[in-house]
Amino acid sequence: MNLLDEINSCRLCYKQFGFEPRPVVQGANAAKILIAGQAPSLSVYKTGKPFNDASGKRLRMWLGVSEEQFYDPNLFAIVPMAFCYPGKGKSGDNPPPKICAKTWREKVLNEFVNVELTILIGQYAQSYHLEDFNNVTKSSQQWSKYLPSKIAIPHPSPRNFHWLKNNPWFETDAIPALKERVETIIND
């Protein structure tokens, strides 16, 4: 059984969620860009396709890539902090359960030996991957510090409208640099 088969048969959170787990992860060993997000949304859970929602549309725009490029597992590994939809919370989805990252994260990351850029989306991925994590705004403001191997960005959810409005530097400074880095990797 390969690692993806093991993940797809995982039932660690079954009792916690009360619905059938449906892990959503993408990637091949050749992947050059790793997207570390939080956990799949309900619409992603229903389709089994990562970022198949409004967040994904914005993320692809930020990256400057087509759907075809984004869903190419030889280009993009999409490895959220938790592989299954965590259920609805008071203000959005519940946080990713920590047991998923504890059980799977290092095993999965070790599979992607060709990654040139890791895109850290939101607080859960950033707090796991950045030793100096304080909050999403500070990490995102330090985007140039982490490049060329990493970049911290806010979640591309439409719910983050106010954050984007209050931090215009993100779309004027960080996004062009992110697009350039992604384009360089893809065209290399």
Phi, psi and omega in degrees: 000128178276172186298319179298321176296320178298315180298315182295338178262004180295137179227024183304322187257007186308309183292326181293319185273327181079013174216165185297123176298141177220084182300137179236110179212149181223146171152152173238161181305332182280354184307138183257338182233128179250127176256116179255105180252201182266286180200156180298146174282174178298319180293326175292319177303317182292324183266336184076012183246120184298141178053036177268057184203188181298325177298319180295322178298314179294319180299314178299324177294315178299323181280339182073037182236157176278167174300319181300315178294314184300321182267012174276110184294345175278345175259311187241126167261129179244107188231091179290166179294332171226141188273345184243156176298126185272003181093168184275137176250192182292320181228069183110199180282156175296157176293158178295133178295135185296334182300329181294309180296319179299321184280319193245332195305304184296321177302315182290313181299326179294341178285336186258081185275351182257010183292127178256340181215130174247122181260115185262108186259113173081176189294325185290316177291319182293318180293331178284317190265343183248121180295328184263021183298133175238305174201168185298319181298312181296318179296317180292325177295334181266025184309319184288335178295324185273335179293149015267355187268338182217160168209137178258129180225157175288167176293137182282013181301143173302338178295343181270020180307314183294321178299313181296321179295322181278350182229065185297337178303332183299312182281336180272332184246306186289317183298314177301322178293320178297312179301317181297317180295316179298315180299318178300315181295314182296322183274356182287000000 
